[in-house]
Amino acid sequence: MEKLQAFQAAAHKGGFVDVQETDDGTVLWLRKPTADAEDRICIDSMTNSATVFWATIPWKINSKTFRQATELEAWIMLRPAVAPHS
């Protein structure tokens, strides 16, 4: 459970917000707006991992799975931030 909380804390630090948790609490989805669409993270207690999904033009869906929260946090911090709307 501590590992999953570390994933969630890393995602929150990077600007992600909770979207949905499964009824049994095994999966938590988070999202963050991006310049092109939005990034999503699936934190999975069954695999003790976090998988990030993001889109690139021309709408290719990419994913990357992390086994350590520190690796997830480092990846998130490398992603470009969304400029605020005027």
C-alpha positions in Angstrom: 0.0 0.0 0.0 2.9 2.4 0.8 4.3 1.9 -2.7 0.9 2.8 -4.3 0.7 5.9 -2.1 4.1 6.9 -3.3 3.0 6.6 -6.9 -0.1 8.7 -6.1 2.0 11.4 -4.3 4.4 11.5 -7.3 1.5 12.0 -9.7 -0.1 14.7 -7.6 3.2 16.5 -7.3 3.3 16.5 -11.1 -0.1 18.1 -11.4 -2.3 14.9 -11.9 -5.7 14.7 -10.2 -7.6 11.6 -9.2 -10.4 10.7 -11.6 -11.8 7.3 -10.7 -11.0 4.4 -8.4 -12.4 0.9 -8.9 -15.0 -0.3 -6.4 -12.5 -2.8 -4.9 -9.8 -0.2 -4.7 -7.3 -2.1 -6.8 -6.9 0.6 -9.6 -6.8 4.4 -9.4 -6.9 6.5 -12.6 -5.5 10.1 -12.6 -5.3 12.7 -15.4 -3.5 15.9 -16.3 -4.3 18.3 -19.2 -1.5 18.7 -21.8 -1.0 20.9 -24.8 -2.3 18.1 -27.1 -4.9 16.2 -25.1 -4.3 14.8 -21.6 -2.0 12.4 -19.9 -3.5 9.6 -17.8 -2.0 7.4 -15.1 -3.3 4.0 -14.0 -2.0 2.9 -10.6 -2.5 -0.8 -10.2 -2.2 -2.5 -6.9 -2.3 -6.0 -8.5 0.9 -5.4 -10.4 2.4 -2.8 -8.0 3.0 -0.4 -10.9 1.9 2.8 -12.5 1.3 3.1 -16.3 1.2 6.4 -18.0 -0.7 6.9 -21.2 -0.2 10.0 -23.5 -1.1 11.0 -27.0 1.1 12.4 -29.7 0.1 14.0 -32.9 -1.2 12.4 -35.1 -3.1 10.8 -32.2 -0.8 7.9 -31.4 -1.4 6.5 -27.9 1.8 5.8 -26.1 2.4 4.1 -22.7 5.2 3.5 -20.2 5.0 1.4 -17.1 6.9 2.3 -13.9 7.8 0.0 -11.0 9.2 2.7 -8.8 7.6 6.0 -7.8 10.8 7.9 -8.1 11.1 6.9 -11.7 7.5 8.0 -12.4 8.2 11.3 -10.7 11.3 11.9 -12.8 9.4 11.1 -16.0 6.5 13.4 -15.1 8.9 16.3 -14.4 10.4 16.0 -17.9 7.0 16.4 -19.5 6.3 19.9 -20.8 3.8 21.9 -18.7 0.6 23.2 -20.2 0.5 27.0 -20.7 -2.4 28.6 -18.8 -5.4 29.7 -21.0 -5.9 33.4 -21.2 
